[in-house]
Amino acid sequence: MKLFIVESPNKCAKIKSFLGADYNVMASVGHIREIPKKGMNIDIKGGTFEPTYQVSNDKKDVVKNLKETAKKASEIYLATDFDREGEAISWHIYDILDNNSKKKCKRVVFTEITKKAIEDALAKPRDIDSSLVAAAKARQVLDRLVGYKISPVLWYIPKISSSSAGRVQSVALKLVCFKQREIDAF
């Protein structure tokens, strides 16, 4: 039995119909690991800016099932989305597997759910793109480094006291502040 892992459970039945009985199609249901919410969890002092990850509480069963099925699989296809986040999800799945299962992993990508696209992807497996994984990590690290320091400022503003600020919100807040200064100066 071969294992084909996608992000969305909505894709599983259709892809399974293309692949047939030799394949087990499973979904990660998006990201399976995250940087813990409490604390910075980024290695700043070591200078590596490497995040610490943990399996999300709501994904523990998904991870358990993926690991168990991967052990039994003859081949494992990491078929998450064709973007930076999809590459990171494939890397997280790969990273949680045991060494035997890791040896069976191949990364495949496709941009449409058709029999031809799936067959073409299987004909051209590749390794996980470490540059895309690094880009996804960098985005997460920036979100944490910027957002973790700015979010407490937002908590003093009524109606957004439970909000957090990431890279996008932080820039938007900065633009609003600049505009307010222009208004005040006028």
Backbone as JSON, one array per atom type, in Angstrom:
{
  "sequence": "MKLFIVESPNKCAKIKSFLGADYNVMASVGHIREIPKKGMNIDIKGGTFEPTYQVSNDKKDVVKNLKETAKKASEIYLATDFDREGEAISWHIYDILDNNSKKKCKRVVFTEITKKAIEDALAKPRDIDSSLVAAAKARQVLDRLVGYKISPVLWYIPKISSSSAGRVQSVALKLVCFKQREIDAF",
  "N": [[0.85, -1.18, 0.0], [0.57, 2.19, -0.86], [1.13, 5.47, 0.39], [-0.51, 8.53, 0.17], [-0.35, 11.79, 0.87], [-2.27, 14.62, 1.45], [-3.3, 18.07, 2.01], [-6.0, 18.85, 2.47], [-8.95, 17.27, 3.63], [-11.11, 17.2, 1.96], [-10.18, 16.69, -0.57], [-9.45, 14.05, -0.66], [-11.21, 11.8, -1.42], [-11.69, 12.17, -4.18], [-9.08, 12.14, -5.25], [-8.31, 9.58, -4.45], [-10.03, 8.1, -6.06], [-8.78, 8.42, -8.5], [-6.29, 7.25, -8.08], [-6.67, 4.62, -7.15], [-6.91, 1.25, -5.7], [-4.38, 0.63, -4.7], [-3.45, 2.69, -3.23], [-3.49, 4.64, -0.24], [-5.15, 7.44, 0.71], [-4.62, 10.24, 2.6], [-5.25, 13.05, 4.8], [-3.55, 15.9, 6.09], [-4.85, 17.92, 7.22], [-4.17, 20.65, 7.01], [-1.63, 22.6, 8.67], [0.39, 20.69, 10.91], [2.02, 21.12, 13.03], [3.06, 23.72, 15.29], [4.45, 26.85, 16.43], [4.73, 27.06, 19.87], [2.21, 28.86, 21.66], [2.62, 30.25, 24.08], [5.25, 32.16, 25.3], [8.35, 33.11, 23.65], [9.78, 31.2, 22.04], [11.69, 31.1, 20.01], [14.98, 30.72, 18.97], [16.85, 33.09, 19.87], [19.09, 33.94, 21.3], [21.03, 32.06, 20.61], [21.44, 32.78, 18.05], [20.47, 31.53, 15.81], [17.85, 31.76, 15.19], [16.01, 29.75, 15.11], [12.91, 28.22, 15.23], [10.94, 26.67, 17.84], [8.97, 23.85, 17.62], [5.75, 22.33, 18.15], [3.44, 19.6, 18.14], [0.23, 20.44, 17.2], [-2.52, 20.66, 19.44], [-5.05, 19.96, 18.43], [-4.33, 18.33, 16.38], [-3.19, 15.99, 17.17], [-4.33, 13.38, 16.95], [-4.47, 13.14, 14.17], [-1.74, 13.22, 13.5], [-0.86, 10.91, 14.83], [-2.27, 8.92, 13.39], [-1.2, 9.35, 10.81], [1.51, 8.68, 11.25], [1.32, 5.96, 12.0], [0.18, 4.82, 9.69], [2.13, 5.48, 7.82], [4.27, 3.87, 8.59], [3.49, 1.39, 7.65], [3.36, 1.73, 4.95], [4.57, 1.3, 1.57], [5.58, 3.23, -0.08], [5.72, 6.78, 0.29], [3.99, 9.63, -0.48], [4.28, 12.99, -0.35], [2.01, 15.25, -0.79], [1.19, 17.92, -0.48], [-0.03, 21.33, -0.74], [1.03, 23.45, -3.49], [2.88, 25.6, -2.69], [4.64, 27.91, -0.52], [3.72, 27.46, 2.13], [2.55, 24.94, 1.85], [4.81, 23.44, 1.25], [6.16, 23.68, 3.66], [4.38, 22.32, 5.31], [4.61, 19.73, 4.26], [7.29, 19.3, 4.98], [7.06, 19.36, 7.79], [5.46, 17.1, 8.2], [7.18, 15.11, 7.2], [9.26, 15.44, 9.05], [8.2, 14.51, 11.47], [8.03, 11.82, 11.15], [9.3, 8.43, 11.57], [12.7, 7.23, 11.05], [12.77, 5.08, 9.18], [10.37, 5.43, 7.77], [10.84, 7.95, 6.7], [12.7, 7.42, 4.7], [11.13, 6.48, 2.69], [9.8, 8.6, 1.63], [8.6, 10.95, -0.8], [8.31, 13.99, -2.53], [5.57, 15.4, -4.15], [3.96, 17.51, -6.52], [1.1, 19.31, -7.67], [-1.23, 21.28, -9.54], [-3.86, 21.14, -10.04], [-6.78, 19.15, -9.53], [-6.93, 16.59, -11.21], [-6.97, 13.52, -13.04], [-4.84, 13.31, -14.85], [-3.08, 15.37, -13.94], [-2.39, 14.37, -11.41], [-1.17, 11.93, -12.11], [0.96, 12.95, -13.64], [2.35, 14.31, -11.63], [3.12, 12.18, -9.97], [4.89, 10.97, -11.68], [7.02, 12.65, -11.59], [8.53, 12.86, -9.03], [10.1, 14.64, -6.29], [12.57, 16.05, -4.03], [11.92, 17.61, -0.84], [11.67, 21.09, -0.98], [14.05, 22.94, 0.37], [14.49, 25.68, 0.42], [11.97, 26.86, 0.14], [10.82, 25.91, 2.49], [12.45, 27.21, 4.34], [11.68, 29.84, 3.79], [9.02, 29.79, 4.66], [9.44, 29.28, 7.38], [10.84, 31.62, 8.04], [8.82, 33.55, 7.72], [7.11, 32.75, 9.81], [8.8, 33.14, 12.0], [9.29, 35.91, 11.85], [6.66, 36.83, 12.23], [6.36, 36.03, 14.87], [8.51, 37.34, 16.23], [7.99, 40.07, 15.7], [5.2, 40.34, 16.18], [4.89, 39.27, 18.79], [6.05, 41.11, 20.45], [4.64, 43.44, 19.91], [1.91, 42.87, 20.23], [1.05, 43.01, 23.04], [0.72, 45.79, 23.31], [-1.58, 46.3, 21.85], [-3.48, 45.2, 23.5], [-4.33, 47.07, 25.28], [-6.21, 48.54, 24.04], [-9.62, 49.0, 23.8], [-12.01, 46.57, 22.62], [-10.2, 45.21, 21.0], [-8.71, 43.71, 22.66], [-7.97, 41.03, 22.85], [-6.49, 40.53, 20.66], [-3.8, 39.73, 18.35], [-0.7, 40.8, 17.01], [0.76, 40.46, 13.92], [3.11, 40.32, 11.2], [1.74, 41.64, 9.1], [-0.39, 43.04, 10.35], [1.13, 44.65, 12.01], [2.53, 46.37, 10.29], [0.35, 47.67, 9.15], [-0.66, 48.96, 11.43], [1.47, 50.68, 11.91], [1.35, 52.33, 9.62], [-1.13, 53.56, 10.06], [-0.48, 55.02, 12.36], [1.51, 56.77, 11.33], [-0.09, 58.25, 9.55], [-1.87, 59.42, 11.33], [-0.11, 61.08, 12.71], [0.54, 62.87, 10.65], [-1.97, 64.07, 10.31], [-2.31, 65.24, 12.84], [-0.14, 67.04, 12.8], [-0.91, 68.73, 10.79]],
  "CA": [[0.0, 0.0, 0.0], [1.29, 3.46, -0.94], [0.45, 6.53, 1.12], [-0.54, 9.81, -0.54], [-0.8, 12.74, 1.9], [-2.66, 15.95, 1.0], [-3.68, 18.95, 3.12], [-7.44, 18.94, 2.7], [-9.71, 16.01, 3.57], [-12.07, 17.31, 0.85], [-9.53, 16.2, -1.79], [-9.09, 12.64, -0.53], [-12.04, 10.86, -2.18], [-11.48, 12.34, -5.62], [-7.73, 11.66, -5.57], [-8.36, 8.12, -4.27], [-10.68, 7.53, -7.25], [-7.78, 8.43, -9.58], [-5.14, 6.41, -7.75], [-7.08, 3.23, -7.03], [-6.81, 0.46, -4.47], [-2.99, 0.52, -4.22], [-3.11, 3.9, -2.48], [-4.26, 5.16, 0.87], [-5.05, 8.89, 0.63], [-4.93, 10.84, 3.9], [-5.08, 14.51, 4.87], [-2.93, 16.46, 7.3], [-5.8, 18.96, 7.63], [-3.36, 21.86, 7.18], [-0.41, 22.48, 9.48], [0.28, 19.74, 12.02], [2.83, 21.64, 14.14], [3.07, 25.18, 15.42], [5.28, 27.41, 17.49], [3.85, 27.2, 21.03], [1.68, 30.21, 21.83], [3.2, 30.9, 25.26], [6.69, 32.36, 25.2], [8.88, 33.47, 22.34], [10.05, 29.94, 21.36], [12.61, 31.32, 18.9], [16.34, 30.76, 19.5], [17.45, 34.39, 19.57], [20.42, 34.0, 21.91], [21.95, 31.21, 19.84], [21.66, 33.43, 16.77], [19.99, 30.73, 14.68], [16.45, 32.13, 14.97], [15.3, 28.5, 14.85], [11.72, 28.11, 16.08], [10.6, 25.41, 18.49], [7.64, 23.43, 17.17], [5.07, 21.25, 18.84], [2.24, 19.13, 17.45], [-0.96, 21.15, 17.65], [-3.42, 19.8, 20.22], [-6.14, 19.45, 17.6], [-3.78, 17.47, 15.32], [-2.51, 14.82, 17.75], [-4.87, 12.16, 16.36], [-4.05, 13.14, 12.76], [-0.32, 12.85, 13.49], [-0.78, 9.5, 15.23], [-2.73, 8.12, 12.24], [-0.22, 9.48, 9.73], [2.71, 7.92, 11.61], [1.0, 4.53, 11.95], [-0.03, 4.44, 8.29], [3.41, 5.62, 7.13], [5.1, 2.7, 8.91], [3.02, 0.25, 6.84], [3.38, 2.09, 3.53], [5.77, 0.97, 0.8], [6.04, 4.53, -0.55], [4.95, 7.88, 0.87], [3.99, 10.82, -1.33], [3.88, 14.22, 0.33], [1.33, 15.97, -1.88], [0.57, 19.13, 0.04], [-0.2, 22.4, -1.73], [2.17, 23.89, -4.28], [3.28, 26.93, -2.26], [5.57, 27.93, 0.61], [3.1, 26.82, 3.3], [2.42, 23.52, 1.53], [6.16, 22.84, 1.38], [6.42, 23.59, 5.1], [3.55, 21.24, 5.86], [5.28, 18.48, 3.88], [8.49, 19.16, 5.82], [6.63, 19.01, 9.16], [5.03, 15.69, 8.16], [8.42, 14.35, 7.06], [10.05, 15.58, 10.27], [7.62, 13.75, 12.6], [8.08, 10.39, 10.84], [10.51, 7.71, 11.99], [13.72, 7.18, 9.99], [12.37, 4.13, 8.15], [9.33, 6.07, 6.97], [11.46, 9.08, 5.97], [13.38, 6.88, 3.51], [10.11, 6.17, 1.69], [9.1, 9.84, 1.27], [8.85, 11.71, -2.03], [7.44, 15.18, -2.63], [4.94, 15.58, -5.45], [3.14, 18.72, -6.57], [0.17, 19.46, -8.78], [-1.99, 22.52, -9.37], [-5.28, 20.87, -10.27], [-7.12, 17.79, -9.14], [-7.36, 15.8, -12.34], [-6.2, 12.28, -13.12], [-3.59, 13.61, -15.57], [-2.2, 16.15, -13.06], [-1.89, 13.47, -10.36], [-0.24, 11.01, -12.76], [2.17, 13.72, -13.98], [3.06, 14.57, -10.37], [3.75, 10.92, -9.53], [5.98, 10.67, -12.61], [8.14, 13.58, -11.34], [8.72, 13.15, -7.6], [11.31, 15.41, -5.98], [12.8, 16.24, -2.61], [11.31, 18.81, -0.26], [12.44, 22.29, -1.33], [14.47, 23.55, 1.63], [14.37, 27.14, 0.32], [10.57, 27.2, 0.45], [10.63, 25.64, 3.92], [13.13, 28.32, 5.04], [10.83, 31.03, 3.62], [7.87, 29.64, 5.57], [9.96, 29.47, 8.74], [11.16, 33.04, 8.2], [7.55, 34.24, 7.92], [6.64, 32.44, 11.16], [9.71, 33.78, 12.96], [8.99, 37.35, 11.82], [5.37, 37.01, 12.9], [6.55, 35.89, 16.31], [9.39, 38.38, 16.76], [7.32, 41.37, 15.63], [3.89, 40.27, 16.82], [4.97, 38.96, 20.21], [6.42, 42.34, 21.17], [3.65, 44.5, 19.67], [0.57, 42.47, 20.66], [0.63, 43.56, 24.34], [0.29, 47.18, 23.15], [-2.96, 46.25, 21.38], [-4.38, 44.74, 24.55], [-4.82, 48.23, 26.01], [-7.24, 49.17, 23.23], [-10.88, 48.27, 23.93], [-12.54, 45.82, 21.48], [-9.2, 44.34, 20.38], [-7.83, 43.31, 23.75], [-7.48, 39.66, 22.71], [-5.86, 40.42, 19.35], [-2.35, 39.63, 18.27], [-0.19, 41.53, 15.85], [1.79, 39.79, 13.13], [3.83, 41.23, 10.31], [0.8, 42.45, 8.33], [-1.06, 43.95, 11.26], [2.12, 45.6, 12.54], [2.76, 47.38, 9.26], [-0.89, 48.46, 9.05], [-0.69, 49.83, 12.6], [2.49, 51.71, 11.71], [0.81, 53.27, 8.63], [-2.17, 54.35, 10.73], [0.22, 55.97, 13.24], [2.1, 57.81, 10.48], [-1.17, 59.09, 9.02], [-2.38, 60.21, 12.45], [0.88, 62.14, 12.96], [0.34, 63.87, 9.61], [-3.2, 64.8, 10.63], [-2.03, 66.06, 14.01], [0.78, 68.1, 12.41], [-1.65, 69.66, 9.94]],
  "C": [[0.89, 1.24, 0.0], [0.45, 4.52, -0.23], [0.6, 7.85, 0.39], [-1.15, 10.81, 0.42], [-1.05, 14.11, 1.28], [-3.01, 16.8, 2.22], [-5.16, 18.81, 3.47], [-8.14, 17.6, 2.62], [-10.73, 16.02, 2.42], [-11.5, 16.76, -0.47], [-9.37, 14.68, -1.81], [-9.9, 11.7, -1.44], [-11.78, 10.95, -3.68], [-10.11, 11.8, -6.03], [-7.67, 10.14, -5.45], [-9.0, 7.46, -5.49], [-9.72, 7.5, -8.44], [-6.68, 7.39, -9.33], [-5.48, 4.92, -7.61], [-6.72, 2.57, -5.72], [-5.4, 0.35, -3.9], [-2.58, 1.68, -3.32], [-4.07, 4.13, -1.32], [-4.07, 6.67, 0.82], [-5.51, 9.47, 1.97], [-4.67, 12.34, 3.85], [-4.43, 14.91, 6.18], [-3.86, 17.48, 7.95], [-5.02, 20.24, 7.95], [-2.09, 21.58, 7.97], [-0.62, 21.51, 10.63], [1.08, 20.2, 13.24], [2.79, 23.15, 14.12], [4.1, 25.59, 16.45], [4.36, 27.59, 18.69], [3.47, 28.65, 21.27], [2.31, 30.96, 23.02], [4.71, 30.98, 25.12], [7.12, 32.67, 23.78], [9.12, 32.22, 21.48], [10.83, 30.09, 20.05], [14.0, 31.44, 19.51], [17.02, 32.06, 19.06], [18.89, 34.43, 20.09], [21.44, 33.19, 21.15], [22.23, 31.77, 18.45], [21.14, 32.65, 15.57], [18.57, 31.13, 14.27], [15.61, 30.91, 14.61], [14.1, 28.42, 15.79], [11.62, 26.72, 16.72], [9.19, 25.07, 18.06], [7.07, 22.37, 18.09], [3.84, 20.85, 18.01], [1.05, 19.87, 18.06], [-1.89, 20.18, 18.38], [-4.51, 19.19, 19.36], [-5.65, 18.53, 16.49], [-3.11, 16.2, 15.87], [-3.02, 13.5, 17.15], [-4.46, 12.03, 14.89], [-2.61, 12.67, 12.66], [-0.14, 11.37, 13.83], [-1.17, 8.59, 14.06], [-1.74, 8.16, 11.08], [1.02, 8.62, 10.02], [2.47, 6.41, 11.49], [0.86, 4.04, 10.51], [1.29, 4.49, 7.52], [4.31, 4.41, 7.39], [4.76, 1.51, 8.01], [3.15, 0.5, 5.34], [4.68, 1.67, 2.85], [6.41, 2.23, 0.23], [5.14, 5.59, 0.07], [5.12, 9.09, -0.04], [3.44, 11.99, -0.54], [3.33, 15.15, -0.74], [0.57, 17.19, -1.37], [0.62, 20.23, -1.02], [1.14, 22.88, -2.31], [2.52, 25.34, -3.95], [4.2, 26.79, -1.05], [4.98, 27.19, 1.82], [2.92, 25.32, 3.07], [3.74, 22.79, 1.68], [6.51, 22.67, 2.86], [5.61, 22.47, 5.74], [4.16, 19.88, 5.51], [6.51, 18.24, 4.75], [8.12, 18.76, 7.24], [6.18, 17.54, 9.21], [6.27, 14.8, 8.11], [9.18, 14.31, 8.39], [9.5, 14.75, 11.44], [7.69, 12.24, 12.37], [9.36, 9.74, 11.36], [11.45, 7.58, 10.78], [13.37, 6.22, 8.86], [11.34, 4.74, 7.21], [9.91, 7.21, 6.14], [12.12, 8.6, 4.68], [12.4, 6.63, 2.37], [9.42, 7.42, 1.14], [9.57, 10.45, -0.04], [7.86, 12.87, -2.03], [6.88, 15.25, -4.04], [4.05, 16.82, -5.39], [2.26, 18.72, -7.82], [-0.68, 20.69, -8.49], [-3.47, 22.36, -9.69], [-5.55, 19.42, -9.92], [-7.79, 17.1, -10.33], [-6.48, 14.55, -12.38], [-4.84, 12.53, -13.78], [-2.6, 14.36, -14.67], [-1.59, 15.27, -11.97], [-0.86, 12.5, -10.96], [1.07, 11.71, -13.14], [3.01, 13.99, -12.73], [3.79, 13.32, -9.9], [4.93, 10.54, -10.43], [7.21, 11.54, -12.35], [8.29, 13.89, -9.84], [10.03, 13.9, -7.38], [11.5, 15.42, -4.47], [12.03, 17.47, -2.13], [12.24, 19.98, -0.56], [12.78, 23.05, -0.05], [14.39, 25.08, 1.6], [12.94, 27.59, 0.63], [10.26, 26.97, 1.93], [11.26, 26.78, 4.73], [12.3, 29.6, 4.95], [9.62, 30.96, 4.55], [8.29, 29.84, 7.02], [10.24, 30.94, 9.01], [9.9, 33.85, 8.45], [7.04, 34.0, 9.34], [7.5, 33.13, 12.21], [9.45, 35.28, 13.01], [7.66, 37.65, 12.5], [5.55, 36.99, 14.41], [7.39, 37.02, 16.88], [8.72, 39.75, 16.78], [6.03, 41.34, 16.44], [3.95, 40.07, 18.31], [5.28, 40.21, 21.03], [5.34, 43.42, 21.04], [2.27, 44.15, 20.22], [0.17, 43.02, 22.03], [0.18, 45.02, 24.28], [-1.17, 47.22, 22.73], [-3.94, 45.91, 22.5], [-4.93, 45.89, 25.39], [-5.94, 48.96, 25.27], [-8.53, 48.37, 23.35], [-11.3, 47.65, 22.59], [-11.49, 44.97, 20.76], [-8.24, 43.8, 21.43], [-7.32, 41.87, 23.63], [-6.76, 39.46, 21.37], [-4.36, 40.22, 19.45], [-1.92, 40.34, 17.0], [0.9, 40.72, 15.18], [2.4, 40.8, 12.2], [2.88, 42.14, 9.54], [0.12, 43.48, 9.22], [-0.11, 45.02, 11.78], [2.39, 46.72, 11.56], [1.54, 48.27, 9.12], [-1.0, 49.43, 10.22], [0.3, 50.98, 12.44], [2.0, 52.77, 10.71], [-0.27, 54.17, 9.23], [-1.53, 55.4, 11.64], [0.85, 57.11, 12.45], [1.03, 58.77, 9.98], [-1.72, 59.99, 10.13], [-1.4, 61.35, 12.79], [0.76, 63.24, 11.92], [-0.89, 64.72, 9.88], [-2.98, 65.75, 11.8], [-1.14, 67.26, 13.66], [0.08, 69.14, 11.56], [-2.51, 70.57, 10.79]]
}
